[in-house]
Each structure stands twice: as structure tokens, then as C-alpha cells.
Amino acid sequence: MKITAEEAKPAITRLKRARGQLDAIIRMLEEGEECEKVATQISAASTAVSRAGFLVISKGMQKCMEEEGPNSLDQERLEKIFLSLA
């Protein structure tokens, strides 16, 4: 399942946002910021990365079904893909 850069654009946007959040988290830790604020930002970055992963899988599944038909995605393959994000 390959997707184009244009199809991946929403995921790329989320990942760039997460990269910015990670830079901010590192800065917060270096500056001795409150633990609660750091944890909140870590949670936000983690969520952004997870959602980007699901966007990629969703678009890949859509393309696979369009190009190869609905039977191309067997249960074992789908389970492996989704569990890779767990």
C-alpha cells in the first residue's frame, strides 16, 4: 500500500506539528518546567503521532481496496497493521 505525498498531506501536517511539540517538550525539560505541563505536552504529541499513523493506514486501506479489491485486505494483515500502532 503506497500513498502519494499529496494523499499523506494531512498525516504530514500532524507529524510536523508533533515535531514542534517535541522540540517544545525538550525545551521545557531543559528549562525545568513543571512536570504536569510537560506530561500534558507529551500526551498531545503522542496523540498527534498516533492520529497520523491512523490517517496513513486509513488512506492505504482505501487505496488498496480501490486498486486490488476488497478481498486484498485479509484479517491477519489488517490486524498486524493496526497493532503496529499499539
Protein Blocks (a to p, Z undefined) as FASTA:
>chain_A
ZZdfklmmmmmmmmmmmmmmmmmmmmmmmnopafklmmmmmmmmmmmmmmmmmmmmmmmm
mmmmmmnojklmcfklmmmmmmmmZZ
